[in-house]
Amino acid sequence: MRILKTSLKIRMSQQDAHYGGNLVDGASIMGLFGDAATELLIRHDGDEGLFRAYSEVNFLQPVYAGDFLEVEAEIVHVGNTSRKMEFSCYKYIQSRPDVSPSAADYLQDRILVANAKGTCVVLKDAQRKS
């Protein structure tokens, strides 16, 4: 059962490239998952809460500087203080440095580059909206 959902869009920049060939590290994507989780907690509870743990993280395709990503996140279960969430990260514009330094392709079918499951916690006395 979906309780609350959000979506973030961002372009990965040269500053996000961590490895040779302008490859973006997985930590950048996990940071986006954390940002989406924070938004969901604020909307659901009126508090940023804390990210407790990931139970699963999968990096499925490479991401490069210049790629545009869309992160989708949703709260799938609400406990007393815990909020279970699921995350997906899709590439929807792909940089094409092989064509020219500024070339890019809009992808008709997004590419799933990462997904995860995690649990966040909002202390009972911090819950203002539940």
N, CA, C and O atoms as CSV, one atom per row, in Angstrom:
chain,resi,resn,atom,element,x,y,z
A,1,MET,N,N,0.845,-1.188,0.000
A,1,MET,CA,C,0.000,0.000,0.000
A,1,MET,C,C,0.883,1.242,0.000
A,1,MET,O,O,1.716,1.417,0.889
A,2,ARG,N,N,0.705,2.083,-0.975
A,2,ARG,CA,C,1.445,3.334,-1.049
A,2,ARG,C,C,0.800,4.356,-0.138
A,2,ARG,O,O,-0.415,4.547,-0.169
A,3,ILE,N,N,1.621,5.021,0.679
A,3,ILE,CA,C,1.096,5.997,1.615
A,3,ILE,C,C,1.361,7.418,1.130
A,3,ILE,O,O,0.471,8.268,1.160
A,4,LEU,N,N,2.598,7.672,0.679
A,4,LEU,CA,C,2.975,9.003,0.214
A,4,LEU,C,C,4.121,8.832,-0.762
A,4,LEU,O,O,5.004,8.002,-0.546
A,5,LYS,N,N,4.114,9.613,-1.839
A,5,LYS,CA,C,5.120,9.453,-2.887
A,5,LYS,C,C,5.673,10.814,-3.292
A,5,LYS,O,O,4.972,11.822,-3.209
A,6,THR,N,N,6.949,10.846,-3.737
A,6,THR,CA,C,7.549,12.070,-4.247
A,6,THR,C,C,8.486,11.741,-5.393
A,6,THR,O,O,8.825,10.580,-5.621
A,7,SER,N,N,8.897,12.769,-6.105
A,7,SER,CA,C,9.818,12.615,-7.226
A,7,SER,C,C,10.758,13.817,-7.255
A,7,SER,O,O,10.322,14.958,-7.098
A,8,LEU,N,N,12.050,13.556,-7.457
A,8,LEU,CA,C,13.055,14.611,-7.593
A,8,LEU,C,C,13.751,14.441,-8.929
A,8,LEU,O,O,14.022,13.315,-9.347
A,9,LYS,N,N,14.046,15.552,-9.610
A,9,LYS,CA,C,14.813,15.495,-10.851
A,9,LYS,C,C,16.069,16.334,-10.681
A,9,LYS,O,O,16.039,17.417,-10.097
A,10,ILE,N,N,17.193,15.802,-11.214
A,10,ILE,CA,C,18.461,16.498,-11.070
A,10,ILE,C,C,19.401,16.104,-12.199
A,10,ILE,O,O,19.328,14.993,-12.724
A,11,ARG,N,N,20.278,17.017,-12.563
A,11,ARG,CA,C,21.328,16.723,-13.534
A,11,ARG,C,C,22.618,16.483,-12.764
A,11,ARG,O,O,22.988,17.273,-11.896
A,12,MET,N,N,23.291,15.401,-13.084
A,12,MET,CA,C,24.578,15.111,-12.469
A,12,MET,C,C,25.633,15.969,-13.164
A,12,MET,O,O,25.737,15.966,-14.391
A,13,SER,N,N,26.410,16.699,-12.375
A,13,SER,CA,C,27.381,17.634,-12.940
A,13,SER,C,C,28.788,17.044,-12.909
A,13,SER,O,O,29.013,15.936,-12.423
A,14,GLN,N,N,29.711,17.812,-13.436
A,14,GLN,CA,C,31.114,17.400,-13.415
A,14,GLN,C,C,31.600,17.224,-11.974
A,14,GLN,O,O,32.464,16.386,-11.717
A,15,GLN,N,N,31.059,17.999,-11.033
A,15,GLN,CA,C,31.449,17.869,-9.625
A,15,GLN,C,C,30.987,16.542,-9.028
A,15,GLN,O,O,31.547,16.092,-8.029
A,16,ASP,N,N,29.973,15.908,-9.624
A,16,ASP,CA,C,29.486,14.613,-9.138
A,16,ASP,C,C,30.328,13.446,-9.653
A,16,ASP,O,O,30.274,12.344,-9.107
A,17,ALA,N,N,31.114,13.698,-10.717
A,17,ALA,CA,C,31.955,12.639,-11.286
A,17,ALA,C,C,33.092,12.348,-10.311
A,17,ALA,O,O,33.820,13.252,-9.901
A,18,HIS,N,N,33.230,11.097,-9.953
A,18,HIS,CA,C,34.200,10.707,-8.933
A,18,HIS,C,C,35.279,9.786,-9.489
A,18,HIS,O,O,36.357,9.667,-8.907
A,19,TYR,N,N,34.996,9.148,-10.594
A,19,TYR,CA,C,35.899,8.152,-11.165
A,19,TYR,C,C,36.249,8.521,-12.598
A,19,TYR,O,O,35.655,9.431,-13.177
A,20,GLY,N,N,37.223,7.805,-13.169
A,20,GLY,CA,C,37.616,8.016,-14.549
A,20,GLY,C,C,36.431,7.880,-15.489
A,20,GLY,O,O,35.479,7.149,-15.212
A,21,GLY,N,N,36.504,8.593,-16.601
A,21,GLY,CA,C,35.430,8.531,-17.582
A,21,GLY,C,C,34.182,9.274,-17.152
A,21,GLY,O,O,33.109,9.056,-17.714
A,22,ASN,N,N,34.305,10.160,-16.153
A,22,ASN,CA,C,33.180,10.959,-15.644
A,22,ASN,C,C,32.091,10.121,-14.985
A,22,ASN,O,O,30.926,10.518,-14.959
A,23,LEU,N,N,32.470,8.968,-14.457
A,23,LEU,CA,C,31.528,8.096,-13.765
A,23,LEU,C,C,31.156,8.687,-12.406
A,23,LEU,O,O,32.020,9.114,-11.641
A,24,VAL,N,N,29.852,8.704,-12.124
A,24,VAL,CA,C,29.324,9.220,-10.853
A,24,VAL,C,C,29.279,8.073,-9.845
A,24,VAL,O,O,28.872,6.961,-10.183
A,25,ASP,N,N,29.698,8.343,-8.611
A,25,ASP,CA,C,29.699,7.286,-7.592
A,25,ASP,C,C,28.306,7.023,-7.031
A,25,ASP,O,O,27.440,7.898,-7.042
A,26,GLY,N,N,28.111,5.814,-6.547
A,26,GLY,CA,C,26.823,5.419,-5.982
A,26,GLY,C,C,26.415,6.244,-4.780
A,26,GLY,O,O,25.223,6.401,-4.512
A,27,ALA,N,N,27.390,6.776,-4.048
A,27,ALA,CA,C,27.071,7.597,-2.880
A,27,ALA,C,C,26.253,8.831,-3.277
A,27,ALA,O,O,25.417,9.296,-2.503
A,28,SER,N,N,26.492,9.351,-4.462
A,28,SER,CA,C,25.703,10.509,-4.924
A,28,SER,C,C,24.233,10.136,-5.079
A,28,SER,O,O,23.346,10.917,-4.734
A,29,ILE,N,N,23.987,8.948,-5.597
A,29,ILE,CA,C,22.602,8.493,-5.762
A,29,ILE,C,C,21.970,8.234,-4.398
A,29,ILE,O,O,20.801,8.554,-4.185
A,30,MET,N,N,22.735,7.658,-3.479
A,30,MET,CA,C,22.191,7.434,-2.135
A,30,MET,C,C,21.884,8.761,-1.443
A,30,MET,O,O,20.935,8.846,-0.664
A,31,GLY,N,N,22.674,9.790,-1.718
A,31,GLY,CA,C,22.369,11.115,-1.182
A,31,GLY,C,C,21.039,11.631,-1.700
A,31,GLY,O,O,20.292,12.278,-0.966
A,32,LEU,N,N,20.737,11.344,-2.978
A,32,LEU,CA,C,19.441,11.736,-3.538
A,32,LEU,C,C,18.305,10.960,-2.879
A,32,LEU,O,O,17.237,11.515,-2.619
A,33,PHE,N,N,18.539,9.668,-2.608
A,33,PHE,CA,C,17.529,8.887,-1.884
A,33,PHE,C,C,17.270,9.515,-0.514
A,33,PHE,O,O,16.123,9.608,-0.078
A,34,GLY,N,N,18.330,9.942,0.157
A,34,GLY,CA,C,18.187,10.589,1.464
A,34,GLY,C,C,17.404,11.886,1.380
A,34,GLY,O,O,16.583,12.170,2.252
A,35,ASP,N,N,17.647,12.684,0.333
A,35,ASP,CA,C,16.899,13.932,0.144
A,35,ASP,C,C,15.414,13.645,-0.063
A,35,ASP,O,O,14.560,14.332,0.496
A,36,ALA,N,N,15.112,12.627,-0.868
A,36,ALA,CA,C,13.710,12.269,-1.107
A,36,ALA,C,C,13.053,11.777,0.177
A,36,ALA,O,O,11.897,12.102,0.446
A,37,ALA,N,N,13.788,10.990,0.975
A,37,ALA,CA,C,13.255,10.509,2.259
A,37,ALA,C,C,12.952,11.674,3.186
A,37,ALA,O,O,11.920,11.687,3.857
A,38,THR,N,N,13.847,12.650,3.223
A,38,THR,CA,C,13.632,13.825,4.082
A,38,THR,C,C,12.369,14.563,3.675
A,38,THR,O,O,11.582,14.961,4.533
A,39,GLU,N,N,12.165,14.752,2.372
A,39,GLU,CA,C,10.941,15.421,1.923
A,39,GLU,C,C,9.697,14.652,2.356
A,39,GLU,O,O,8.732,15.243,2.841
A,40,LEU,N,N,9.725,13.332,2.178
A,40,LEU,CA,C,8.555,12.526,2.568
A,40,LEU,C,C,8.279,12.637,4.060
A,40,LEU,O,O,7.123,12.754,4.466
A,41,LEU,N,N,9.323,12.602,4.882
A,41,LEU,CA,C,9.121,12.700,6.333
A,41,LEU,C,C,8.561,14.062,6.727
A,41,LEU,O,O,7.685,14.149,7.588
A,42,ILE,N,N,9.059,15.119,6.104
A,42,ILE,CA,C,8.535,16.457,6.408
A,42,ILE,C,C,7.061,16.542,6.018
A,42,ILE,O,O,6.242,17.073,6.767
A,43,ARG,N,N,6.734,16.018,4.847
A,43,ARG,CA,C,5.334,16.064,4.406
A,43,ARG,C,C,4.437,15.193,5.278
A,43,ARG,O,O,3.301,15.569,5.566
A,44,HIS,N,N,4.937,14.032,5.702
A,44,HIS,CA,C,4.122,13.095,6.469
A,44,HIS,C,C,4.048,13.453,7.950
A,44,HIS,O,O,2.987,13.352,8.566
A,45,ASP,N,N,5.190,13.876,8.525
A,45,ASP,CA,C,5.276,14.059,9.977
A,45,ASP,C,C,5.588,15.480,10.432
A,45,ASP,O,O,5.479,15.785,11.619
A,46,GLY,N,N,5.971,16.346,9.507
A,46,GLY,CA,C,6.358,17.687,9.918
A,46,GLY,C,C,7.722,17.723,10.576
A,46,GLY,O,O,8.024,18.654,11.322
A,47,ASP,N,N,8.562,16.712,10.308
A,47,ASP,CA,C,9.897,16.626,10.907
A,47,ASP,C,C,10.805,15.852,9.955
A,47,ASP,O,O,10.356,14.930,9.274
A,48,GLU,N,N,12.083,16.230,9.909
A,48,GLU,CA,C,13.028,15.564,9.013
A,48,GLU,C,C,13.331,14.133,9.412
A,48,GLU,O,O,13.704,13.329,8.558
A,49,GLY,N,N,13.184,13.791,10.680
A,49,GLY,CA,C,13.466,12.436,11.136
A,49,GLY,C,C,14.907,12.050,10.900
A,49,GLY,O,O,15.755,12.908,10.652
A,50,LEU,N,N,15.187,10.760,10.976
A,50,LEU,CA,C,16.528,10.218,10.780
A,50,LEU,C,C,16.445,8.979,9.904
A,50,LEU,O,O,15.522,8.175,10.031
A,51,PHE,N,N,17.422,8.834,9.013
A,51,PHE,CA,C,17.492,7.617,8.209
A,51,PHE,C,C,18.137,6.553,9.077
A,51,PHE,O,O,19.287,6.709,9.486
A,52,ARG,N,N,17.426,5.481,9.366
A,52,ARG,CA,C,17.893,4.424,10.270
A,52,ARG,C,C,18.793,3.427,9.564
A,52,ARG,O,O,19.891,3.138,10.041
A,53,ALA,N,N,18.335,2.885,8.412
A,53,ALA,CA,C,19.113,1.858,7.725
A,53,ALA,C,C,18.532,1.570,6.349
A,53,ALA,O,O,17.338,1.745,6.102
A,54,TYR,N,N,19.408,1.125,5.467
A,54,TYR,CA,C,18.975,0.548,4.200
A,54,TYR,C,C,18.938,-0.957,4.389
A,54,TYR,O,O,19.859,-1.530,4.971
A,55,SER,N,N,17.890,-1.602,3.907
A,55,SER,CA,C,17.824,-3.058,3.949
A,55,SER,C,C,18.254,-3.656,2.617
A,55,SER,O,O,18.544,-4.849,2.528
A,56,GLU,N,N,18.295,-2.820,1.583
A,56,GLU,CA,C,18.688,-3.283,0.255
A,56,GLU,C,C,19.088,-2.078,-0.584
A,56,GLU,O,O,18.409,-1.051,-0.567
A,57,VAL,N,N,20.194,-2.203,-1.321
A,57,VAL,CA,C,20.630,-1.180,-2.270
A,57,VAL,C,C,21.182,-1.902,-3.492
A,57,VAL,O,O,22.007,-2.808,-3.368
A,58,ASN,N,N,20.725,-1.497,-4.669
A,58,ASN,CA,C,21.177,-2.113,-5.916
A,58,ASN,C,C,21.576,-1.026,-6.900
A,58,ASN,O,O,20.776,-0.146,-7.219
A,59,PHE,N,N,22.813,-1.086,-7.379
A,59,PHE,CA,C,23.276,-0.210,-8.448
A,59,PHE,C,C,23.259,-1.040,-9.724
A,59,PHE,O,O,23.976,-2.035,-9.833
A,60,LEU,N,N,22.446,-0.632,-10.682
A,60,LEU,CA,C,22.135,-1.475,-11.829
A,60,LEU,C,C,22.764,-1.026,-13.146
A,60,LEU,O,O,23.044,-1.858,-14.009
A,61,GLN,N,N,22.989,0.271,-13.308
A,61,GLN,CA,C,23.560,0.820,-14.540
A,61,GLN,C,C,24.454,2.005,-14.184
A,61,GLN,O,O,24.227,2.661,-13.167
A,62,PRO,N,N,25.465,2.290,-15.003
A,62,PRO,CA,C,26.340,3.429,-14.705
A,62,PRO,C,C,25.644,4.767,-14.936
A,62,PRO,O,O,24.740,4.891,-15.762
A,63,VAL,N,N,26.098,5.763,-14.176
A,63,VAL,CA,C,25.626,7.141,-14.310
A,63,VAL,C,C,26.859,8.005,-14.543
A,63,VAL,O,O,27.885,7.826,-13.888
A,64,TYR,N,N,26.750,8.948,-15.484
A,64,TYR,CA,C,27.876,9.798,-15.841
A,64,TYR,C,C,27.509,11.267,-15.670
A,64,TYR,O,O,26.333,11.632,-15.686
A,65,ALA,N,N,28.533,12.106,-15.506
A,65,ALA,CA,C,28.317,13.555,-15.479
A,65,ALA,C,C,27.558,13.949,-16.737
A,65,ALA,O,O,27.892,13.500,-17.834
A,66,GLY,N,N,26.549,14.778,-16.582
A,66,GLY,CA,C,25.716,15.215,-17.694
A,66,GLY,C,C,24.411,14.448,-17.817
A,66,GLY,O,O,23.491,14.905,-18.494
A,67,ASP,N,N,24.312,13.280,-17.169
A,67,ASP,CA,C,23.055,12.522,-17.183
A,67,ASP,C,C,22.019,13.217,-16.303
A,67,ASP,O,O,22.362,13.811,-15.280
A,68,PHE,N,N,20.762,13.141,-16.703
A,68,PHE,CA,C,19.653,13.650,-15.901
A,68,PHE,C,C,18.974,12.459,-15.229
A,68,PHE,O,O,18.686,11.450,-15.872
A,69,LEU,N,N,18.724,12.592,-13.932
A,69,LEU,CA,C,18.132,11.513,-13.149
A,69,LEU,C,C,16.815,11.938,-12.546
A,69,LEU,O,O,16.601,13.109,-12.234
A,70,GLU,N,N,15.933,10.961,-12.388
A,70,GLU,CA,C,14.685,11.168,-11.647
A,70,GLU,C,C,14.638,10.121,-10.541
A,70,GLU,O,O,14.712,8.919,-10.792
A,71,VAL,N,N,14.513,10.608,-9.321
A,71,VAL,CA,C,14.413,9.726,-8.158
A,71,VAL,C,C,12.960,9.698,-7.721
A,71,VAL,O,O,12.335,10.740,-7.526
A,72,GLU,N,N,12.434,8.501,-7.569
A,72,GLU,CA,C,11.083,8.318,-7.043
A,72,GLU,C,C,11.203,7.637,-5.685
A,72,GLU,O,O,11.986,6.704,-5.507
A,73,ALA,N,N,10.423,8.113,-4.746
A,73,ALA,CA,C,10.450,7.551,-3.390
A,73,ALA,C,C,9.039,7.502,-2.849
A,73,ALA,O,O,8.210,8.362,-3.148
A,74,GLU,N,N,8.780,6.493,-2.055
A,74,GLU,CA,C,7.462,6.405,-1.434
A,74,GLU,C,C,7.547,5.742,-0.075
A,74,GLU,O,O,8.350,4.837,0.154
A,75,ILE,N,N,6.706,6.213,0.811
A,75,ILE,CA,C,6.514,5.549,2.099
A,75,ILE,C,C,5.561,4.395,1.836
A,75,ILE,O,O,4.464,4.592,1.314
A,76,VAL,N,N,5.983,3.191,2.199
A,76,VAL,CA,C,5.150,2.017,1.933
A,76,VAL,C,C,4.578,1.413,3.205
A,76,VAL,O,O,3.678,0.575,3.145
A,77,HIS,N,N,5.097,1.836,4.368
A,77,HIS,CA,C,4.565,1.334,5.643
A,77,HIS,C,C,4.879,2.351,6.739
A,77,HIS,O,O,5.985,2.887,6.802
A,78,VAL,N,N,3.901,2.607,7.595
A,78,VAL,CA,C,4.078,3.514,8.727
A,78,VAL,C,C,3.888,2.731,10.015
A,78,VAL,O,O,2.830,2.150,10.257
A,79,GLY,N,N,4.929,2.725,10.836
A,79,GLY,CA,C,4.849,2.126,12.168
A,79,GLY,C,C,4.683,3.217,13.210
A,79,GLY,O,O,4.367,4.357,12.870
A,80,ASN,N,N,4.892,2.884,14.467
A,80,ASN,CA,C,4.776,3.847,15.555
A,80,ASN,C,C,5.738,5.018,15.354
A,80,ASN,O,O,5.334,6.179,15.434
A,81,THR,N,N,7.001,4.715,15.095
A,81,THR,CA,C,7.999,5.750,14.801
A,81,THR,C,C,8.730,5.477,13.489
A,81,THR,O,O,9.416,6.361,12.977
A,82,SER,N,N,8.600,4.287,12.942
A,82,SER,CA,C,9.331,3.930,11.727
A,82,SER,C,C,8.505,4.211,10.477
A,82,SER,O,O,7.275,4.158,10.490
A,83,ARG,N,N,9.219,4.510,9.405
A,83,ARG,CA,C,8.626,4.744,8.097
A,83,ARG,C,C,9.442,3.926,7.092
A,83,ARG,O,O,10.596,4.259,6.821
A,84,LYS,N,N,8.859,2.867,6.539
A,84,LYS,CA,C,9.554,2.073,5.533
A,84,LYS,C,C,9.344,2.727,4.174
A,84,LYS,O,O,8.239,3.142,3.824
A,85,MET,N,N,10.444,2.807,3.415
A,85,MET,CA,C,10.405,3.498,2.129
A,85,MET,C,C,11.048,2.652,1.046
A,85,MET,O,O,11.886,1.791,1.313
A,86,GLU,N,N,10.632,2.922,-0.186
A,86,GLU,CA,C,11.239,2.311,-1.364
A,86,GLU,C,C,11.662,3.429,-2.308
A,86,GLU,O,O,10.969,4.437,-2.451
A,87,PHE,N,N,12.815,3.234,-2.951
A,87,PHE,CA,C,13.428,4.248,-3.803
A,87,PHE,C,C,13.783,3.651,-5.158
A,87,PHE,O,O,14.193,2.493,-5.247
A,88,SER,N,N,13.624,4.442,-6.206
A,88,SER,CA,C,14.074,4.074,-7.549
A,88,SER,C,C,14.720,5.297,-8.174
A,88,SER,O,O,14.256,6.421,-7.981
A,89,CYS,N,N,15.797,5.075,-8.928
A,89,CYS,CA,C,16.480,6.163,-9.625
A,89,CYS,C,C,16.574,5.797,-11.101
A,89,CYS,O,O,17.091,4.739,-11.460
A,90,TYR,N,N,16.069,6.684,-11.944
A,90,TYR,CA,C,16.022,6.460,-13.388
A,90,TYR,C,C,16.835,7.523,-14.122
A,90,TYR,O,O,16.841,8.693,-13.737
A,91,LYS,N,N,17.509,7.107,-15.167
A,91,LYS,CA,C,18.157,8.038,-16.089
A,91,LYS,C,C,17.154,8.319,-17.196
A,91,LYS,O,O,16.637,7.389,-17.816
A,92,TYR,N,N,16.867,9.623,-17.456
A,92,TYR,CA,C,15.916,9.950,-18.514
A,92,TYR,C,C,16.524,10.820,-19.612
A,92,TYR,O,O,15.933,10.968,-20.682
A,93,ILE,N,N,17.693,11.393,-19.358
A,93,ILE,CA,C,18.496,12.038,-20.389
A,93,ILE,C,C,19.917,11.532,-20.200
A,93,ILE,O,O,20.450,11.520,-19.090
A,94,GLN,N,N,20.519,11.114,-21.306
A,94,GLN,CA,C,21.859,10.523,-21.248
A,94,GLN,C,C,22.839,11.417,-22.002
A,94,GLN,O,O,22.609,11.763,-23.161
A,95,SER,N,N,23.928,11.788,-21.341
A,95,SER,CA,C,24.943,12.584,-22.013
A,95,SER,C,C,25.595,11.741,-23.115
A,95,SER,O,O,25.678,10.518,-22.999
A,96,ARG,N,N,26.052,12.394,-24.173
A,96,ARG,CA,C,26.663,11.693,-25.312
A,96,ARG,C,C,27.992,12.358,-25.689
A,96,ARG,O,O,28.116,12.924,-26.775
A,97,PRO,N,N,28.981,12.290,-24.798
A,97,PRO,CA,C,30.276,12.911,-25.115
A,97,PRO,C,C,30.971,12.266,-26.315
A,97,PRO,O,O,31.901,12.847,-26.874
A,98,ASP,N,N,30.530,11.072,-26.716
A,98,ASP,CA,C,31.089,10.423,-27.902
A,98,ASP,C,C,30.677,11.145,-29.185
A,98,ASP,O,O,31.334,11.001,-30.216
A,99,VAL,N,N,29.585,11.928,-29.123
A,99,VAL,CA,C,29.102,12.676,-30.282
A,99,VAL,C,C,29.726,14.068,-30.292
A,99,VAL,O,O,30.302,14.499,-31.290
A,100,SER,N,N,29.599,14.766,-29.157
A,100,SER,CA,C,30.212,16.086,-28.966
A,100,SER,C,C,30.170,16.400,-27.471
A,100,SER,O,O,29.438,15.744,-26.729
A,101,PRO,N,N,30.937,17.387,-27.017
A,101,PRO,CA,C,30.966,17.678,-25.576
A,101,PRO,C,C,29.614,18.063,-24.974
A,101,PRO,O,O,29.406,17.899,-23.772
A,102,SER,N,N,28.692,18.574,-25.802
A,102,SER,CA,C,27.398,19.002,-25.261
A,102,SER,C,C,26.224,18.167,-25.775
A,102,SER,O,O,25.071,18.544,-25.561
A,103,ALA,N,N,26.483,17.060,-26.437
A,103,ALA,CA,C,25.405,16.227,-26.969
A,103,ALA,C,C,24.744,15.403,-25.868
A,103,ALA,O,O,25.394,14.975,-24.914
A,104,ALA,N,N,23.438,15.191,-26.022
A,104,ALA,CA,C,22.677,14.372,-25.072
A,104,ALA,C,C,21.456,13.818,-25.791
A,104,ALA,O,O,20.980,14.388,-26.773
A,105,ASP,N,N,20.959,12.699,-25.285
A,105,ASP,CA,C,19.760,12.070,-25.844
A,105,ASP,C,C,18.673,12.001,-24.777
A,105,ASP,O,O,18.924,11.586,-23.646
A,106,TYR,N,N,17.449,12.418,-25.156
A,106,TYR,CA,C,16.279,12.193,-24.314
A,106,TYR,C,C,15.859,10.745,-24.541
A,106,TYR,O,O,15.655,10.323,-25.679
A,107,LEU,N,N,15.735,10.000,-23.473
A,107,LEU,CA,C,15.415,8.573,-23.575
A,107,LEU,C,C,13.903,8.365,-23.539
A,107,LEU,O,O,13.245,8.782,-22.585
A,108,GLN,N,N,13.356,7.738,-24.548
A,108,GLN,CA,C,11.930,7.450,-24.570
A,108,GLN,C,C,11.541,6.506,-23.439
A,108,GLN,O,O,10.466,6.635,-22.852
A,109,ASP,N,N,12.415,5.564,-23.140
A,109,ASP,CA,C,12.208,4.651,-22.023
A,109,ASP,C,C,13.302,4.903,-20.995
A,109,ASP,O,O,14.484,4.694,-21.266
A,110,ARG,N,N,12.897,5.350,-19.823
A,110,ARG,CA,C,13.877,5.617,-18.774
A,110,ARG,C,C,14.646,4.339,-18.446
A,110,ARG,O,O,14.146,3.228,-18.626
A,111,ILE,N,N,15.874,4.524,-17.960
A,111,ILE,CA,C,16.720,3.399,-17.563
A,111,ILE,C,C,16.807,3.379,-16.042
A,111,ILE,O,O,17.226,4.362,-15.433
A,112,LEU,N,N,16.414,2.263,-15.423
A,112,LEU,CA,C,16.540,2.104,-13.979
A,112,LEU,C,C,18.021,1.929,-13.651
A,112,LEU,O,O,18.633,0.941,-14.057
A,113,VAL,N,N,18.601,2.886,-12.916
A,113,VAL,CA,C,20.024,2.812,-12.598
A,113,VAL,C,C,20.288,2.344,-11.172
A,113,VAL,O,O,21.370,1.834,-10.881
A,114,ALA,N,N,19.312,2.511,-10.276
A,114,ALA,CA,C,19.488,2.074,-8.882
A,114,ALA,C,C,18.135,1.981,-8.203
A,114,ALA,O,O,17.185,2.669,-8.578
A,115,ASN,N,N,18.061,1.112,-7.190
A,115,ASN,CA,C,16.874,1.067,-6.333
A,115,ASN,C,C,17.305,0.663,-4.928
A,115,ASN,O,O,18.398,0.135,-4.723
A,116,ALA,N,N,16.435,0.919,-3.978
A,116,ALA,CA,C,16.773,0.642,-2.578
A,116,ALA,C,C,15.513,0.560,-1.739
A,116,ALA,O,O,14.439,1.010,-2.139
A,117,LYS,N,N,15.679,-0.028,-0.565
A,117,LYS,CA,C,14.648,-0.047,0.470
A,117,LYS,C,C,15.313,0.402,1.760
A,117,LYS,O,O,16.459,0.051,2.038
A,118,GLY,N,N,14.581,1.181,2.543
A,118,GLY,CA,C,15.159,1.667,3.784
A,118,GLY,C,C,14.100,2.019,4.804
A,118,GLY,O,O,12.904,2.054,4.516
A,119,THR,N,N,14.583,2.280,6.007
A,119,THR,CA,C,13.704,2.645,7.113
A,119,THR,C,C,14.190,3.940,7.746
A,119,THR,O,O,15.370,4.099,8.058
A,120,CYS,N,N,13.257,4.852,7.924
A,120,CYS,CA,C,13.529,6.107,8.621
A,120,CYS,C,C,12.738,6.108,9.920
A,120,CYS,O,O,11.772,5.362,10.078
A,121,VAL,N,N,13.168,6.962,10.850
A,121,VAL,CA,C,12.520,7.044,12.156
A,121,VAL,C,C,12.200,8.500,12.467
A,121,VAL,O,O,13.030,9.387,12.270
A,122,VAL,N,N,10.995,8.730,12.952
A,122,VAL,CA,C,10.596,10.042,13.466
A,122,VAL,C,C,10.133,9.812,14.898
A,122,VAL,O,O,9.136,9.131,15.139
A,123,LEU,N,N,10.867,10.386,15.844
A,123,LEU,CA,C,10.504,10.214,17.256
A,123,LEU,C,C,9.077,10.673,17.502
A,123,LEU,O,O,8.603,11.625,16.882
A,124,LYS,N,N,8.405,9.993,18.403
A,124,LYS,CA,C,6.985,10.257,18.665
A,124,LYS,C,C,6.721,11.726,18.998
A,124,LYS,O,O,5.758,12.312,18.502
A,125,ASP,N,N,7.573,12.323,19.836
A,125,ASP,CA,C,7.335,13.724,20.236
A,125,ASP,C,C,7.666,14.721,19.124
A,125,ASP,O,O,7.385,15.912,19.256
A,126,ALA,N,N,8.264,14.236,18.022
A,126,ALA,CA,C,8.567,15.109,16.884
A,126,ALA,C,C,7.497,15.002,15.797
A,126,ALA,O,O,7.498,15.798,14.858
A,127,GLN,N,N,6.606,14.055,15.907
A,127,GLN,CA,C,5.567,13.859,14.897
A,127,GLN,C,C,4.472,14.897,15.084
A,127,GLN,O,O,3.716,14.852,16.054
A,128,ARG,N,N,4.397,15.829,14.147
A,128,ARG,CA,C,3.419,16.905,14.256
A,128,ARG,C,C,2.223,16.709,13.354
A,128,ARG,O,O,1.230,17.420,13.511
A,129,LYS,N,N,2.269,15.773,12.408
A,129,LYS,CA,C,1.180,15.637,11.442
A,129,LYS,C,C,0.513,14.273,11.463
A,129,LYS,O,O,-0.575,14.129,10.907
A,130,SER,N,N,1.112,13.277,12.075
A,130,SER,CA,C,0.559,11.918,12.031
A,130,SER,C,C,-0.641,11.781,12.951
A,130,SER,O,O,-1.232,10.704,13.039
